[in-house]
Amino acid sequence: MNAADAAATTLPPLPPTAPRNGTGAQTLAAQLGLPFVDLDAVQPDPALLHLLPADFAARRLAVVLAASAHHVRLAVADPFDPETPKLVQFLTGRQVELALAERAALLAAIERWYGVKPQAAALGTLNLEAIAADEPDDAVGDVALEAQGPIVQLAEYILTGAIQRHASDIHIRPELDRVAVIYRIDGTLTPVNSLPKKLHAALLRRIKILGKMDVAETRLPQDGQIALKNAGGALDLRISVMPTIYGESAAIRLLAASAQQRGLDAAGFSPGDLQFLHDTLLRNSGMILVTGPTGSGKSTTLYGMLGAIVQRNVNILTVENPPEYHIAGVQQIPINDDIGLTFARALRNILRHDPDVIMVGEIRDAETAKIAVESALTGHLMLSTLHANSAVATVARLLEMGIEPFLLRSTLLAVLAQRLVRLNCPHCLVEEAVDLRTRAQLDLGPHEVFYKGAGCAQCNGTGIAGRRMVYELLRVTPALRLLIGSRPDEDALAQQAVVDGMVPLTRHAVGLARQGLISLAEAYLTRLV
């Protein structure tokens, strides 16, 4: 390579930065092996500013500091965001080298250089309500005092990044010599970064402190909770810490503390099914069940039903483990197994609290199922969830749990089985290749065309634009009640349910694929057998 070629591919060095005491980003940059840049000492090059649109820089909190023919140096505040470098590479056609800057300095620089106020500033600084202002020294054990600032900053980066990117879960997984940070976004696990193993113990201790857990206990599973506030509202973070062969693993579920969840009208029901649900929710007694795997949106649907009922001015009590959303006008009872407050015990006592509507987070055992059915039989509308593969399997499951057929046919009103599927990004649709075996299994025509998202700047290269529900709704009609009394097999129940108007879940998903809303591969994943 000659001197001209080398100059074209080499970025100029960053200006020297004097060490500053207490600068978390500077120490974090050293920990991660990234250069740190003091933006107060940088004079922007107008030509470089034009490499990224102003709204992109403001939305992503990123500015280009230097550029060569094949590389750009990008100043960012969040080193654990993999999407921004990919988008900058797409926009500039050059490889990206990261430099870490103080968040406050980057916010000020973007406003000063571009003349726009960064949207990310609206997120504000997280107010960790679970933490005292001064963290006790013994809470971090063998973590050096000078490392506390960067670890606090690291934990905040991880939590803030998950909130900004609308993640539902955060996974911190220890490996042999690294620590993987993974977000679940639109149901898909998305690797965010791989941290040095030496940060693992301090990071887990910080998370335990936030969740009010025992920092000295590393051999047993622990659960905790963090209350956060930002400009977007209040959040509850549920933490699970588990020991693994490489150290402790953490899983954090992000939940909106207030009930701003979607109502039934926006859940994706057909007009006929929506009207049936609204009519059924007006009943004074009976049982409506929602079924599906973990993470299929069952709680969201139940809360949507409660939102429709609460307008009737009736006494609504819920028994949950724990309550996922807080709803005005609803009395919510948290389960506490440690003191013996189980679902069954709470249900036995709740009937003396004059309820009109009862919502049970989950029917887990025969005792809870029996009390739920008896409650529905004695003048209460009962809503709950149950783990089963399909709507008809829910009926069979209740019979297996010892519920008498005559009781079940007298109380069961409807069963909703649901899944969540990923929507195609409408900006990058391409034709999807479908093999003959899949067409045969899903009973598709040989010339039907389907689409999928290829990935673009609008969807951050994922091809996905959110999720929606697919479902099957079993209506307990008079014909189905007669059938339940004879203890039929699932095939007979399914045939009668389809005759009575139920659209099987996979058929519903294939219908969405025919409209181009989801890929056929996504519909294929909803098969129940």
C-alpha positions in Angstrom: 0.0 0.0 0.0 1.4 3.4 -1.0 1.3 6.6 1.1 -1.8 7.9 -0.7 -3.7 4.7 -0.1 -2.7 4.6 3.5 -3.9 8.2 4.0 -7.2 7.3 2.4 -7.9 4.5 4.8 -6.4 5.9 8.0 -8.3 8.1 10.4 -6.6 11.0 12.1 -5.8 10.5 15.8 -8.2 11.9 18.4 -7.1 15.0 20.3 -5.4 14.0 23.7 -7.8 13.9 26.6 -6.6 14.6 30.1 -7.8 12.1 32.8 -10.7 13.4 34.9 -11.6 12.1 38.3 -15.1 10.8 38.5 -15.7 10.7 34.7 -17.7 7.4 34.3 -17.6 7.4 30.5 -13.9 7.9 30.3 -13.2 5.0 32.7 -15.8 2.8 31.0 -14.1 3.5 27.6 -10.9 2.3 29.1 -12.6 -0.9 30.4 -14.1 -1.6 27.0 -10.9 -0.8 25.1 -12.6 2.1 23.2 -11.1 5.6 22.7 -12.7 8.4 24.7 -13.3 11.8 23.2 -13.9 15.1 25.0 -16.4 16.8 22.7 -15.8 20.2 24.4 -12.3 20.2 22.8 -13.6 19.2 19.3 -14.2 21.7 16.5 -16.7 20.2 14.1 -16.0 19.9 10.4 -19.1 21.0 8.4 -18.3 18.5 5.7 -18.4 15.7 8.3 -21.7 16.9 9.8 -23.4 16.5 6.4 -22.5 12.7 6.4 -25.4 12.1 8.8 -28.8 13.8 8.7 -29.5 16.1 11.6 -32.6 14.1 12.7 -30.6 10.9 12.6 -27.8 12.3 14.8 -30.4 13.7 17.2 -32.4 10.5 17.4 -29.4 8.2 17.6 -27.1 10.4 19.7 -24.2 9.9 17.3 -21.9 12.3 15.4 -19.1 11.7 12.9 -15.7 13.0 14.2 -13.5 11.9 11.3 -13.7 10.2 8.0 -11.4 8.6 5.4 -12.3 6.9 2.1 -13.3 3.7 3.8 -13.8 4.5 7.5 -15.6 6.9 9.8 -15.1 7.6 13.5 -18.4 7.8 15.3 -18.9 9.4 18.7 -21.6 7.7 20.7 -23.0 7.7 24.2 -24.2 4.1 24.3 -21.4 1.7 23.3 -23.8 -1.3 23.6 -26.1 -0.2 20.7 -25.3 -2.4 17.7 -27.9 -0.8 15.4 -26.5 2.7 15.2 -23.1 1.6 13.8 -24.9 -0.6 11.2 -27.1 2.3 10.1 -24.2 4.7 9.9 -22.3 2.1 7.8 -25.4 1.9 5.5 -25.7 5.6 5.2 -22.0 6.4 4.6 -20.9 3.2 2.9 -17.9 3.1 5.2 -16.7 1.0 8.2 -17.4 2.5 11.6 -15.0 2.9 14.4 -16.5 3.9 17.8 -15.4 6.5 20.3 -17.2 7.0 23.6 -18.3 10.4 24.7 -20.1 11.7 27.8 -23.9 11.6 27.2 -24.3 15.2 28.4 -21.5 16.5 26.2 -22.9 14.6 23.2 -26.4 16.1 23.8 -25.0 19.6 24.0 -22.8 19.1 20.9 -25.6 17.9 18.7 -27.8 20.8 19.8 -24.9 23.2 19.2 -23.6 21.8 15.9 -26.9 20.8 14.2 -29.2 23.3 15.9 -31.7 20.6 16.9 -32.6 19.2 20.3 -31.9 15.4 20.6 -35.0 13.4 21.0 -33.1 11.0 23.2 -32.7 13.8 25.8 -36.5 13.4 26.4 -35.7 10.1 28.1 -33.9 12.0 30.8 -31.8 10.5 33.6 -33.2 7.3 35.1 -34.5 7.8 38.6 -33.7 4.6 40.4 -36.2 4.6 43.2 -34.9 1.4 44.6 -31.5 3.0 45.4 -30.4 5.3 48.1 -28.4 8.4 47.1 -25.2 7.0 48.6 -24.3 3.4 47.9 -22.7 1.7 50.8 -19.1 0.6 50.3 -19.6 -2.9 51.4 -22.4 -3.4 48.8 -19.8 -4.0 46.1 -17.5 -6.3 48.0 -14.1 -6.6 46.2 -15.0 -4.1 43.5 -12.5 -1.3 43.8 -13.9 2.1 44.7 -12.7 3.7 41.5 -14.7 1.0 39.5 -18.0 1.9 41.1 -18.7 4.9 38.8 -18.1 3.0 35.6 -20.2 0.0 36.8 -23.1 2.3 37.7 -22.7 3.9 34.3 -22.6 0.5 32.6 -25.8 -0.7 34.3 -27.5 2.6 33.3 -26.4 2.2 29.7 -27.8 -1.3 29.6 -31.2 -0.3 31.1 -31.5 2.9 29.2 -30.7 1.1 25.9 -33.4 -1.5 26.5 -36.0 1.2 27.2 -35.0 3.2 24.1 -35.3 0.2 21.9 -38.5 -1.1 23.4 -37.0 -4.3 24.6 -39.2 -6.6 26.7 -36.4 -8.4 28.4 -32.7 -8.0 29.1 -30.4 -11.1 29.4 -26.9 -10.9 31.0 -25.3 -14.2 30.3 -21.8 -15.2 31.5 -19.7 -17.2 29.2 -16.2 -18.8 29.6 -14.3 -15.5 29.0 -17.0 -12.9 28.1 -20.4 -11.7 29.3 -23.1 -11.5 26.7 -25.7 -8.7 26.9 -28.9 -9.6 24.9 -32.2 -7.7 24.4 -35.5 -9.4 23.5 -37.0 -7.1 20.9 -40.3 -8.0 19.1 -39.9 -11.5 20.6 -36.4 -12.0 19.1 -33.2 -12.3 21.1 -30.9 -9.6 19.8 -27.2 -9.6 20.9 -26.2 -6.2 22.1 -22.6 -6.6 23.2 -20.0 -8.9 24.6 -18.3 -7.5 27.7 -15.0 -8.5 29.4 -15.5 -11.2 31.9 -13.8 -9.0 34.6 -16.9 -6.8 34.6 -19.3 -9.6 35.3 -19.2 -9.8 39.1 -19.4 -6.0 39.6 -22.3 -5.7 37.1 -24.3 -8.5 38.8 -23.7 -6.9 42.2 -25.0 -3.6 40.9 -28.1 -5.2 39.5 -28.7 -7.0 42.8 -28.3 -3.8 44.7 -30.9 -2.2 42.4 -33.2 -5.1 42.9 -32.7 -5.2 46.7 -31.2 -8.7 46.6 -28.5 -10.4 48.7 -25.2 -9.4 47.1 -23.3 -12.0 49.1 -25.5 -14.9 47.9 -24.2 -16.3 44.6 -25.2 -20.0 44.8 -29.0 -19.8 45.0 -31.6 -18.2 42.6 -32.9 -14.8 43.6 -35.7 -12.5 42.5 -35.9 -8.8 42.7 -37.6 -5.7 41.4 -36.6 -2.2 40.3 -38.9 0.8 40.0 -37.8 3.3 37.4 -39.1 6.7 36.3 -38.3 8.6 33.1 -40.0 11.0 30.8 -42.0 8.1 29.3 -43.6 7.1 32.6 -43.0 4.5 35.3 -41.5 1.1 34.7 -41.3 -2.0 36.8 -38.3 -4.2 36.1 -38.6 -7.8 37.4 -35.2 -9.5 37.9 -34.3 -13.1 38.1 -30.7 -14.1 39.0 -29.7 -17.8 38.5 -26.3 -19.5 39.1 -24.7 -21.1 36.1 -21.4 -22.9 35.5 -19.8 -19.6 34.4 -21.3 -17.4 37.1 -24.6 -15.8 37.7 -27.0 -15.1 34.9 -29.6 -12.3 35.1 -32.9 -11.9 33.2 -34.8 -8.6 33.5 -38.4 -8.2 32.4 -39.5 -4.6 31.6 -43.1 -3.8 32.4 -45.0 -0.5 32.2 -46.2 0.2 35.8 -49.4 1.9 34.7 -52.1 0.2 32.7 -51.7 2.0 29.3 -52.1 -1.3 27.6 -53.9 -1.8 24.3 -57.7 -2.3 24.5 -59.6 -5.1 22.9 -60.7 -3.0 20.0 -57.0 -2.7 18.9 -56.0 -6.3 19.6 -56.7 -7.6 16.1 -60.0 -9.4 16.6 -62.4 -9.9 13.7 -65.6 -7.8 14.0 -67.6 -10.8 14.8 -65.2 -12.2 17.5 -64.9 -8.7 19.0 -68.6 -8.3 19.3 -68.9 -11.8 20.9 -66.2 -10.9 23.5 -67.8 -7.7 24.4 -71.2 -9.4 24.8 -69.7 -12.2 26.9 -67.9 -9.7 29.2 -71.3 -8.3 30.0 -72.3 -11.7 31.6 -72.7 -11.8 35.4 -71.3 -15.3 35.8 -69.3 -17.8 33.9 -65.6 -18.3 33.0 -63.5 -17.0 30.1 -60.0 -18.5 29.7 -57.0 -17.3 27.7 -54.3 -19.8 26.8 -50.9 -19.8 25.1 -47.2 -20.2 25.9 -45.2 -17.8 28.0 -44.8 -14.4 26.2 -47.8 -14.8 24.0 -49.6 -11.8 25.3 -52.1 -13.5 27.6 -51.8 -10.9 30.3 -52.2 -8.1 27.8 -55.5 -9.6 26.6 -56.8 -10.1 30.2 -56.0 -6.5 31.1 -57.8 -5.4 27.9 -60.8 -7.4 29.0 -60.7 -5.8 32.5 -60.5 -2.4 30.8 -63.7 -3.2 29.0 -65.4 -4.4 32.2 -64.2 -1.6 34.6 -66.5 0.9 32.9 -69.5 -1.0 34.2 -68.9 0.2 37.8 -68.6 -3.3 39.2 -66.3 -4.7 42.0 -63.3 -6.2 40.3 -60.6 -8.1 42.2 -57.5 -9.7 40.7 -55.1 -12.3 42.1 -51.7 -12.2 40.4 -48.1 -13.2 40.8 -47.2 -10.4 40.7 -49.6 -7.7 39.2 -48.0 -6.7 35.9 -49.9 -3.4 35.5 -51.7 -1.1 37.9 -55.3 -0.4 37.0 -57.4 2.4 38.5 -60.6 1.1 40.0 -59.4 -2.5 40.3 -58.3 -4.1 43.6 -55.2 -6.2 42.8 -53.9 -8.8 45.2 -50.3 -10.0 44.9 -49.5 -13.7 45.6 -46.9 -14.4 48.2 -46.0 -18.1 48.5 -43.5 -17.4 51.3 -46.3 -16.5 53.7 -48.8 -19.1 52.3 -50.8 -16.6 50.2 -51.3 -18.9 47.2 -53.8 -18.6 44.4 -56.1 -21.1 46.0 -56.0 -19.5 49.4 -56.6 -16.0 48.0 -59.5 -17.3 45.9 -61.1 -18.9 48.9 -61.0 -15.6 50.8 -61.8 -13.3 47.9 -65.3 -14.6 47.7 -66.1 -12.9 51.0 -64.9 -9.6 49.6 -68.1 -9.1 47.5 -66.6 -9.4 44.0 -68.5 -9.2 40.8 -65.6 -10.0 38.6 -62.5 -12.0 39.5 -59.3 -12.3 37.5 -56.8 -15.0 38.4 -53.4 -14.7 36.9 -53.1 -18.4 36.2 -54.8 -21.7 37.0 -51.9 -23.8 38.0 -53.4 -26.8 39.9 -56.5 -28.8 40.5 -57.4 -26.9 43.7 -57.3 -23.5 42.0 -59.3 -24.8 39.0 -62.0 -26.2 41.3 -62.4 -23.0 43.2 -62.4 -21.0 39.9 -65.2 -23.1 38.5 -67.2 -22.9 41.7 -66.8 -19.1 41.7 -68.1 -18.9 38.1 -71.0 -21.1 39.1 -72.0 -18.9 42.0 -72.6 -15.6 40.3 -69.1 -14.3 39.5 -67.5 -13.6 36.1 -64.1 -15.4 36.2 -61.2 -14.5 33.9 -58.0 -16.5 34.0 -55.2 -18.1 32.0 -54.2 -21.7 31.6 -51.2 -23.4 29.9 -52.4 -25.4 27.0 -51.5 -25.7 23.3 -54.9 -24.8 21.8 -58.4 -23.8 22.7 -59.8 -27.3 22.7 -56.8 -28.6 24.6 -57.8 -26.2 27.4 -61.2 -28.0 27.8 -59.4 -31.4 27.9 -56.9 -30.0 30.4 -59.6 -28.9 32.8 -61.3 -32.3 32.6 -57.9 -33.9 33.3 -57.6 -31.7 36.4 -60.7 -33.3 37.8 -63.4 -30.8 36.9 -66.6 -32.6 36.4 -68.0 -32.3 32.8 -71.4 -31.0 34.1 -69.7 -28.2 36.0 -67.5 -27.3 33.1 -70.3 -27.1 30.5 -72.3 -25.0 33.0 -69.6 -22.4 33.5 -67.2 -22.2 30.6 -68.2 -19.3 28.2 -65.2 -19.0 25.8 -61.5 -20.0 25.4 -59.1 -17.8 23.5 -55.8 -19.4 22.4 -53.2 -16.9 21.1 -49.7 -16.4 19.9 -47.7 -13.3 18.9 -46.2 -13.1 15.4 -43.7 -10.6 14.0 -45.1 -8.1 11.4 -43.3 -7.5 8.1 -41.6 -4.1 7.7 -43.8 -2.5 5.0 -40.8 -0.5 3.6 -38.6 -3.4 2.5 -41.0 -6.2 1.4 -39.5 -8.8 -1.0 -41.0 -12.0 -2.3 -40.5 -15.0 0.0 -39.3 -18.3 -1.3 -41.6 -21.1 -0.2 -40.7 -24.8 -0.7 -43.3 -27.4 -1.9 -43.3 -29.2 1.5 -44.4 -26.1 3.3 -47.1 -25.4 0.7 -48.4 -29.0 1.2 -48.4 -28.8 5.0 -50.2 -25.5 5.0 -52.6 -26.4 2.1 -51.4 -23.6 -0.1 -51.8 -23.2 -3.8 -48.7 -23.7 -6.0 -48.7 -20.1 -7.3 -49.6 -18.2 -4.2 -47.1 -15.4 -3.5 -45.9 -14.4 0.0 -43.7 -11.6 1.3 -41.1 -10.9 4.0 -39.2 -7.9 5.2 -35.6 -7.8 3.8 -34.3 -5.3 6.3 -33.8 -1.5 5.8 -33.0 1.7 7.7 -36.7 2.0 8.8 -36.6 -1.3 10.6 -32.9 -1.2 11.7 -32.1 -4.0 9.3 -34.4 -6.6 11.0 -37.3 -6.7 8.4 -39.7 -6.6 11.4 -42.1 -3.8 12.4 -43.6 -4.9 15.7 -45.8 -7.8 16.6 -49.5 -8.6 16.7 -51.7 -11.3 18.0 -53.0 -14.4 16.0 -55.7 -16.4 17.8 -58.5 -18.9 17.8 -61.6 -18.2 19.7 -63.7 -21.2 20.9 -67.3 -20.2 21.7 -69.0 -22.6 24.0 -72.3 -23.0 22.1 -75.2 -25.3 23.1 -73.8 -28.0 20.7 -70.4 -27.8 22.3 -71.9 -27.9 25.8 -73.6 -31.2 25.0 -70.3 -32.5 23.6 -68.3 -31.6 26.7 -70.7 -33.6 28.9 -69.7 -36.8 27.0 -65.9 -36.3 27.7 -65.0 -36.2 23.9 -61.5 -36.3 22.5 -59.9 -33.1 21.2 -60.5 -33.9 17.6 -64.3 -34.1 18.1 -64.2 -30.8 20.1 -62.2 -29.1 17.4 -64.5 -30.2 14.6 -67.6 -28.9 16.5 -65.8 -25.6 17.3 -65.0 -25.1 13.6 -68.6 -25.8 12.7 -69.6 -23.2 15.3 -67.4 -20.6 13.7 -63.9 -20.9 15.2 -61.0 -20.1 12.8 -58.1 -22.3 13.7 -55.0 -20.4 14.9 -52.7 -21.4 12.0 -55.4 -20.7 9.4 -55.6 -17.2 10.9 -51.8 -16.7 10.7 -51.8 -18.0 7.1 -54.5 -15.4 6.3 -52.2 -12.6 7.6 -49.4 -14.0 5.5 -51.6 -13.9 2.4 -52.2 -10.2 3.1 -48.4 -9.6 3.3 -48.6 -8.6 7.0 -46.4 -11.4 8.2 -44.1 -13.9 6.5 -45.2 -17.4 5.7 -42.3 -18.7 7.8 -43.8 -16.8 10.8 -47.2 -18.3 10.1 -45.6 -21.8 9.9 -44.2 -21.4 13.5 -47.8 -21.1 14.8 -48.7 -24.7 13.9 -50.2 -26.5 16.9 -49.2 -30.0 15.8 
